Amino acid sequence: MGCSKQSPVARRFSWERTADVDRLRYLAQPLLSGEEITLSHHARYAHDLTPNDFEPPFDGIVEDVVQKGYVLHESLSDYMRPQWKQRSLEILIVDDPSLNACVTYDDGRDQVSIFRGAFEHIYGTILGLLSTPAFFPAIGNAEAEMPFPNLPREGFARVPVLRDASNRDPDTPVRFPNDQTRMTVAQILADLALEFLVYHEIGHIVGGHLEILQGNQRLASISEFEQAIDNPADYAFRHVLECDADAFACHVTSGVHTNDKMAALVRDLVNASKWHSKDFALLTYLMAIGILFRVLHPHATANISESKSSHPHPAVRACLVASSTVARAVFAGAITWSRVNDIMKDSVRNIEDVWAGLFLPGHNPEPPELWAQHVGSTAMGLFRSYGNARALLDRYARLPRRWDDWKWPETSSSV
């Protein structure tokens, strides 16, 4: 199937524009008081890319996600420590097919770079998963989807986002959900994943992570492209920084997506009336973030104990975000413990089961219950390391670390 036939390249996402005003209005509420914010920036595109280079609807989506990054950074400027108040931020969309995003210094300003390949891989994987009947089977008409006869070893085909026809590979067709409701859910998940990615990169900046690395005589840049690290102390420390950036992004995005108004809007858009709006919002949120981590780290080791890279295993990152988000929602009275097991089973566990069933890169090689135990115990260890590093993180953070409110459920049943 080519990209011109009823694909996200050929038609604008219906939910994106409806929800965008509310998403911007509520964006800073988890960290700030929720005052009205105005937009004053435009995206700069590396290598001469402009919005017109992106095929609809990606021209608007790219601009939106960059704007949201600027909105968040601006809203935090008054809370920055004095030496950082005037520090500017530049967000670039890099015309590079690599699966990557990074933060660095450039000319006295901070820079976030999101590679074109990240957009293409995120959309390709999410659309592919929703076209799989075993993924999120309770939404829409999953029976309309067809099992994959031969999935490429590297996973789902990327979705080309540029107008330039040379960006397309006719030999690796993109899979799209046949059911329109599942197509809409794919759009929602992709939007959430992209927001989380941008805010994660901003989390590295406001968390002072570049200064920490520079102070330790390391290169003052952080990349999402995972690298092998031999020294256990070094990769354990990098895992803590990734955990902190995830905590920042989680603090912002989970509060936005599960806000009463947004939760009801998302549920109604896909006619998910059998779910409570908060439950469905949490379910889609955890799915989006879990998929994002899997996409970003396609070379993750199948055995978690053998993971010695710059980033925590994607299943461990998903477990931390899920456990903390669920615990926070329960403590706030937004959901009940009786619903937690179903939400976790239908989100994080469903992703891992389907990932293994399709033999996608880094898939789970163990029985589900044993895999869950290994993921949970490793996540708990990282959670403790993160807490032990609090003094260092507080010292380097550019503003008070109000996002450091991660909670771990007191019951193991939710992990």
SULJO-V832413 format. One record per residue. RES is the residue in one letter. NEAR is the number of other C-alpha atoms within 10 Angstrom. D_CENTER is the distance of its C-alpha to the mean C-alpha in Angstrom with 2 decimals. Layout:
res	near	d_center
RES	NEAR	D_CENTER
RES	NEAR	D_CENTER
This chain:
res	near	d_center
M	12	27.07
G	15	26.65
C	18	24.05
S	10	26.70
K	11	27.16
Q	15	25.23
S	20	21.91
P	23	19.05
V	21	20.79
A	14	24.00
R	14	23.12
R	17	21.17
F	22	18.61
S	13	20.75
W	17	18.32
E	18	16.52
R	13	19.73
T	12	20.91
A	14	18.08
D	12	17.44
V	11	20.34
D	13	19.48
R	18	15.83
L	20	17.33
R	16	20.12
Y	23	18.21
L	25	15.50
A	26	17.38
Q	19	19.04
P	17	17.29
L	18	18.54
L	13	21.56
S	9	24.21
G	13	22.65
E	12	25.19
E	12	25.09
I	15	23.37
T	11	24.49
L	11	22.91
S	9	24.81
H	15	22.82
H	13	22.30
A	19	20.03
R	17	21.83
Y	18	21.30
A	16	22.29
H	11	25.02
D	9	26.49
L	15	23.71
T	14	24.00
P	17	22.43
N	12	25.39
D	15	24.30
F	19	21.34
E	18	22.38
P	19	21.94
P	18	19.66
F	24	17.43
D	19	19.80
G	17	18.92
I	19	15.16
V	19	14.97
E	17	17.37
D	20	15.60
V	21	12.24
V	23	14.50
Q	19	16.74
K	21	14.28
G	24	13.57
Y	23	17.35
V	20	17.97
L	18	16.05
H	19	17.75
E	20	21.06
S	20	20.96
L	16	20.67
S	18	23.47
D	13	26.28
Y	14	24.96
M	17	24.71
R	13	27.47
P	12	30.39
Q	8	29.81
W	14	26.32
K	15	27.09
Q	12	28.05
R	12	25.44
S	14	23.86
L	19	20.42
E	19	19.98
I	24	16.89
L	20	17.65
I	24	16.55
V	22	18.26
D	16	20.24
D	14	19.47
P	16	18.43
S	16	16.96
L	20	13.46
N	21	12.72
A	24	11.79
C	20	14.03
V	25	15.84
T	18	19.62
Y	16	22.86
D	11	24.79
D	6	28.16
G	9	27.82
R	12	24.48
D	18	20.84
Q	21	18.83
V	27	15.20
S	20	15.15
I	28	12.60
F	20	14.41
R	21	15.35
G	22	14.66
A	24	10.87
F	24	11.35
E	19	13.95
H	24	12.36
I	27	9.23
Y	29	11.90
G	24	14.44
T	25	12.79
I	27	11.71
L	29	15.17
G	21	16.83
L	24	15.62
L	27	16.80
S	26	20.01
T	23	20.58
P	20	22.80
A	20	21.68
F	21	18.06
F	22	17.88
P	16	21.67
A	12	22.43
I	16	20.94
G	19	23.18
N	15	25.67
A	21	24.16
E	14	27.66
A	15	27.39
E	19	24.95
M	13	26.51
P	13	25.80
F	13	25.09
P	6	28.41
N	7	27.27
L	14	23.64
P	13	23.55
R	10	23.06
E	11	20.07
G	18	18.28
F	22	17.65
A	21	18.96
R	24	16.95
V	26	17.33
P	26	19.47
V	25	18.58
L	22	21.77
R	16	25.15
D	11	26.88
A	9	28.00
S	9	28.04
N	12	24.24
R	17	24.67
D	14	25.66
P	11	28.09
D	8	28.37
T	15	24.81
P	16	24.38
V	21	21.09
R	24	20.95
F	27	20.47
P	26	20.90
N	18	24.54
D	17	24.05
Q	15	23.14
T	19	21.47
R	25	19.10
M	22	18.56
T	23	17.65
V	25	15.17
A	27	13.54
Q	21	13.45
I	22	11.92
L	23	9.03
A	24	8.50
D	21	8.93
L	22	6.47
A	25	3.57
L	23	5.79
E	20	6.59
F	26	4.01
L	24	4.74
V	22	8.19
Y	27	8.68
H	25	7.87
E	28	10.53
I	25	12.69
G	26	12.57
H	27	14.22
I	25	16.78
V	23	17.78
G	25	17.73
G	18	20.44
H	25	18.97
L	24	20.64
E	20	23.88
I	18	23.61
L	16	23.32
Q	12	26.06
G	11	28.21
N	10	28.05
Q	9	29.22
R	11	26.08
L	12	24.65
A	16	22.94
S	17	19.73
I	22	16.44
S	16	14.75
E	19	11.67
F	17	14.42
E	18	15.54
Q	12	19.26
A	11	21.88
I	16	23.48
D	11	26.87
N	10	27.48
P	11	25.97
A	10	26.14
D	13	24.15
Y	20	21.19
A	20	21.33
F	17	21.21
R	20	18.25
H	22	16.39
V	24	17.31
L	26	15.94
E	24	12.49
C	24	12.86
D	26	13.98
A	26	11.19
D	24	8.73
A	24	11.53
F	27	11.74
A	23	8.29
C	25	8.84
H	25	12.36
V	22	11.78
T	23	9.31
S	22	10.86
G	19	14.20
V	23	13.74
H	23	12.59
T	23	15.21
N	19	17.86
D	14	21.01
K	16	21.34
M	20	17.83
A	20	17.85
A	19	21.23
L	18	20.35
V	23	17.50
R	21	19.82
D	12	22.75
L	16	21.15
V	18	20.88
N	13	24.03
A	17	22.58
S	12	25.62
K	9	26.03
W	12	23.04
H	13	23.23
S	22	20.87
K	21	19.17
D	21	18.85
F	20	17.36
A	24	14.84
L	25	13.78
L	24	13.89
T	25	11.68
Y	25	9.07
L	29	9.25
M	27	9.39
A	27	6.28
I	28	4.26
G	26	7.34
I	25	7.49
L	26	4.58
F	20	6.56
R	25	9.60
V	22	9.35
L	20	9.01
H	20	11.94
P	18	14.40
H	16	17.29
A	23	16.50
T	18	19.85
A	16	20.81
N	16	22.59
I	19	20.46
S	11	23.58
E	10	23.89
S	16	20.51
K	22	21.63
S	23	19.01
S	24	17.41
H	27	14.19
P	26	14.27
H	28	14.25
P	24	10.94
A	28	12.79
V	23	13.78
R	24	10.46
A	25	9.56
C	25	13.12
L	26	13.00
V	26	10.24
A	27	12.05
S	24	15.43
S	22	15.07
T	24	13.66
V	29	16.40
A	24	18.99
R	20	18.44
A	21	18.78
V	17	21.87
F	14	23.46
A	10	23.06
G	10	24.73
A	16	22.01
I	18	22.17
T	14	24.72
W	17	24.70
S	10	26.39
R	13	23.28
V	22	20.87
N	13	21.93
D	14	21.57
I	22	18.05
M	22	16.96
K	16	19.07
D	19	17.73
S	24	14.00
V	22	13.23
R	22	16.74
N	19	16.84
I	23	13.96
E	23	15.90
D	18	19.18
V	19	18.39
W	20	16.89
A	18	20.21
G	12	22.29
L	19	21.28
F	17	21.69
L	19	18.43
P	19	17.97
G	21	17.81
H	22	18.64
N	22	20.16
P	12	23.87
E	13	25.12
P	9	26.15
P	14	23.34
E	10	24.96
L	11	25.56
W	17	22.04
A	19	20.79
Q	13	23.34
H	18	22.31
V	23	18.59
G	20	19.68
S	13	22.30
T	20	20.19
A	24	17.48
M	17	20.46
G	10	21.88
L	21	18.86
F	18	18.86
R	11	22.52
S	16	22.12
Y	21	19.65
G	14	22.32
N	12	25.03
A	14	23.50
R	14	23.39
A	9	26.57
L	10	25.44
L	21	22.09
D	15	24.04
R	14	26.58
Y	16	24.34
A	21	21.86
R	23	22.72
L	20	22.73
P	16	23.11
R	18	20.19
R	12	19.94
W	19	16.37
D	17	18.03
D	12	18.79
W	21	16.95
K	16	19.19
W	21	19.96
P	18	21.62
E	8	25.34
T	9	25.53
S	10	24.25
S	10	24.20
S	22	20.65
V	25	19.18
